[in-house]
Amino acid sequence: MSHQSSSMLLSAIRQPGKALSALRDLARGRWYTLWYPLRGIRLEAGRNFRVHGRLIVRGPGRVIFGDDVRIDSVVTPWTYSATAVIRVGSGSYVNGTRFGCQQEITIGPGAILADARILDTDFHSTRVNRHNPDAPIRVAPIRIDENVWIAAAAGILPGTSIGRNSVVGFGAVCTGSYPPDSVIAGNPAQVVSAIPSERDTGRDR
């Protein structure tokens, strides 16, 4: 038996309730990855895909989760075209996030996503003639890099890119490009400070 397997077995013996919950989440994740494709919905997930809450996938596009992704609360990755793709990187924790994708939303590995809205389309035109079916609607891909934390009630709008390790604060409304290692807050969202380095532990206290 490998060291990792032994460690997992000891953890299950010490905390059987936690182990049972993890097994249920794995089984639920497996069920979703089987059930949705049977219905013609293009969902893919890697190893150890866990669903603790509900996953509601809609639309003709693709939804792709990497390895070791955890789903909590109610997560709604919805696509609005056959070419739309939502990708969530390995090791991410997705807790109540709502996606609306016409083109492409890419989430890097190790992300923490709270009850935020991530939308690569405005859905309606901002022009005066917005009731005209030919009025232009903004659609632009979104890229969230590795290890980004997006807090609850944040809005990530079309064309946004956020650099690795950054934190998007509660209720922030992001549009445009934001650098790595930054704390981002406000409406419209701006960089308000740098992320402390691992060596600079005093600033977080």
FENZIMO-V808129 format. One record per pair of residues at least 6 apart in sequence whose C-alpha atoms are under 7 Angstrom apart, sorted by sequence separation. I is the first residue (numbers start at 0). J is the second residue. D is the distance in Angstrom with one decimal. If there is no record, write none. Layout:
{{I/J/D} {I/J/D}}
//
This chain:
{{36/42/6.3} {123/129/6.7} {128/134/6.3} {183/189/5.4} {184/190/6.5} {11/18/5.1} {35/42/6.5} {183/190/4.4} {184/191/6.5} {195/202/6.8} {126/134/7.0} {182/190/5.7} {183/191/5.8} {181/190/6.2} {182/191/5.7} {32/42/6.3} {124/134/6.0} {182/192/5.2} {32/43/6.3} {124/135/5.6} {181/192/5.9} {182/193/5.8} {32/44/6.7} {124/136/4.4} {181/193/4.5} {182/194/6.2} {123/136/5.8} {124/137/7.0} {171/184/5.0} {172/185/6.6} {180/193/5.9} {181/194/5.2} {122/136/6.6} {159/173/6.6} {165/179/5.5} {171/185/4.7} {172/186/5.1} {173/187/6.4} {180/194/5.0} {85/100/7.0} {104/119/6.8} {121/136/6.4} {159/174/4.9} {160/175/6.4} {161/176/6.1} {162/177/6.1} {164/179/6.0} {165/180/4.7} {166/181/6.3} {167/182/6.2} {168/183/6.0} {171/186/5.6} {172/187/5.4} {173/188/5.1} {96/112/6.4} {103/119/7.0} {121/137/5.7} {141/157/6.2} {147/163/5.8} {153/169/5.7} {154/170/7.0} {158/174/6.6} {159/175/4.6} {160/176/4.8} {161/177/4.8} {162/178/4.8} {163/179/4.7} {164/180/5.0} {165/181/4.6} {166/182/4.9} {167/183/4.8} {168/184/4.9} {172/188/5.3} {83/100/6.1} {91/108/5.8} {96/113/5.7} {102/119/6.8} {120/137/5.8} {121/138/6.7} {140/157/6.2} {141/158/5.2} {142/159/6.5} {143/160/5.7} {144/161/6.1} {146/163/5.8} {147/164/4.8} {148/165/6.5} {149/166/6.0} {150/167/5.9} {152/169/5.8} {153/170/4.2} {154/171/6.2} {155/172/6.1} {156/173/6.0} {157/174/6.7} {158/175/6.1} {159/176/5.6} {160/177/6.1} {161/178/6.2} {162/179/3.7} {163/180/6.3} {165/182/5.8} {166/183/6.0} {167/184/6.0} {171/188/5.4} {48/66/6.4} {52/70/6.5} {60/78/5.3} {83/101/5.3} {84/102/6.4} {85/103/5.9} {86/104/6.3} {87/105/6.3} {88/106/5.7} {90/108/5.8} {91/109/4.4} {92/110/6.2} {93/111/6.2} {94/112/5.9} {95/113/5.9} {96/114/4.5} {97/115/6.3} {98/116/6.0} {99/117/6.4} {100/118/6.0} {101/119/6.4} {120/138/4.4} {139/157/4.9} {140/158/5.2} {141/159/5.1} {142/160/4.7} {143/161/5.0} {144/162/5.3} {145/163/4.7} {146/164/4.8} {147/165/5.0} {148/166/4.8} {149/167/4.7} {150/168/5.4} {151/169/5.3} {152/170/4.5} {153/171/4.7} {154/172/4.6} {155/173/5.0} {156/174/5.3} {161/179/6.8} {162/180/6.9} {40/59/6.8} {41/60/6.6} {42/61/6.1} {43/62/6.3} {44/63/5.8} {45/64/6.2} {47/66/6.1} {48/67/5.4} {49/68/6.4} {50/69/5.9} {51/70/5.9} {52/71/4.7} {53/72/6.1} {54/73/6.0} {55/74/6.3} {56/75/5.8} {57/76/6.9} {58/77/5.7} {59/78/6.2} {60/79/6.8} {83/102/4.3} {84/103/4.9} {85/104/4.8} {86/105/4.8} {87/106/4.7} {88/107/4.7} {89/108/4.7} {90/109/4.7} {91/110/4.6} {92/111/4.9} {93/112/4.8} {94/113/4.8} {95/114/4.4} {96/115/5.1} {97/116/5.0} {98/117/4.9} {99/118/4.7} {100/119/5.4} {101/120/6.2} {119/138/5.7} {120/139/6.6} {138/157/6.0} {139/158/4.5} {141/160/5.8} {142/161/6.5} {143/162/6.7} {144/163/4.7} {145/164/6.4} {147/166/5.8} {148/167/6.2} {149/168/6.7} {150/169/5.0} {151/170/6.5} {153/172/5.8} {154/173/6.1} {155/174/6.6} {28/48/5.4} {41/61/4.9} {42/62/4.9} {43/63/4.8} {44/64/4.5} {45/65/4.8} {46/66/4.6} {47/67/4.8} {48/68/5.2} {49/69/4.8} {50/70/4.6} {51/71/5.0} {52/72/4.3} {53/73/4.7} {54/74/5.1} {55/75/4.9} {56/76/5.3} {57/77/4.8} {58/78/4.6} {59/79/6.5} {60/80/5.7} {74/94/6.7} {82/102/6.6} {83/103/5.5} {84/104/6.4} {85/105/6.0} {86/106/5.9} {87/107/6.4} {88/108/3.9} {89/109/6.3} {91/111/5.9} {92/112/6.2} {93/113/6.3} {94/114/6.0} {96/116/6.2} {97/117/6.3} {98/118/5.8} {99/119/6.5} {100/120/6.7} {119/139/5.5} {28/49/4.8} {41/62/6.3} {42/63/6.0} {43/64/6.2} {44/65/5.7} {45/66/4.2} {46/67/6.0} {48/69/6.2} {49/70/6.1} {50/71/6.2} {51/72/6.9} {52/73/5.7} {53/74/6.3} {54/75/6.1} {55/76/6.8} {56/77/5.7} {57/78/6.3} {58/79/5.6} {59/80/5.7} {60/81/4.4} {68/89/5.7} {74/95/4.7} {75/96/6.6} {76/97/6.1} {77/98/5.7} {78/99/5.9} {79/100/6.0} {80/101/5.6} {88/109/6.8} {119/140/5.6} {25/47/6.4} {27/49/6.9} {28/50/5.0} {44/66/7.0} {59/81/4.7} {60/82/5.6} {61/83/6.3} {62/84/5.9} {63/85/6.1} {64/86/6.0} {65/87/6.2} {67/89/5.7} {68/90/5.0} {69/91/6.5} {70/92/6.2} {71/93/6.2} {72/94/5.6} {73/95/4.7} {74/96/5.1} {75/97/4.9} {76/98/4.6} {77/99/5.2} {78/100/4.7} {79/101/4.9} {119/141/6.0} {25/48/6.1} {27/50/5.8} {60/83/4.7} {61/84/4.8} {62/85/4.8} {63/86/4.8} {64/87/4.9} {65/88/5.0} {66/89/4.6} {67/90/4.8} {68/91/5.0} {69/92/4.9} {70/93/5.0} {71/94/4.5} {72/95/4.9} {74/97/5.9} {75/98/6.0} {76/99/6.6} {77/100/6.3} {78/101/5.9} {25/49/4.6} {60/84/5.8} {61/85/6.3} {62/86/6.1} {63/87/6.3} {64/88/6.3} {65/89/4.2} {66/90/6.3} {68/92/6.0} {69/93/6.2} {70/94/6.0} {71/95/6.3} {24/49/4.8} {25/50/6.7} {24/50/4.9} {24/51/5.2} {110/145/6.3} {115/150/6.7} {104/140/5.8} {105/141/6.2} {106/142/6.2} {107/143/5.8} {109/145/5.9} {110/146/4.6} {111/147/6.3} {112/148/6.0} {113/149/6.1} {115/151/5.1} {101/138/7.0} {102/139/7.0} {103/140/4.9} {104/141/4.8} {105/142/4.9} {106/143/4.8} {107/144/4.6} {108/145/4.9} {109/146/4.6} {110/147/4.9} {111/148/4.6} {112/149/5.0} {113/150/5.2} {114/151/4.5} {115/152/4.8} {116/153/6.3} {117/154/6.1} {118/155/6.2} {119/156/6.0} {120/157/5.4} {102/140/6.1} {103/141/6.4} {104/142/6.1} {105/143/6.1} {106/144/6.2} {107/145/4.3} {108/146/6.3} {110/148/5.8} {111/149/6.2} {112/150/6.6} {113/151/4.9} {114/152/5.9} {115/153/4.8} {116/154/4.9} {117/155/4.7} {118/156/5.3} {119/157/4.0} {107/146/7.0} {115/154/6.0} {116/155/6.1} {117/156/6.4} {118/157/6.0} {119/158/6.6}}
//
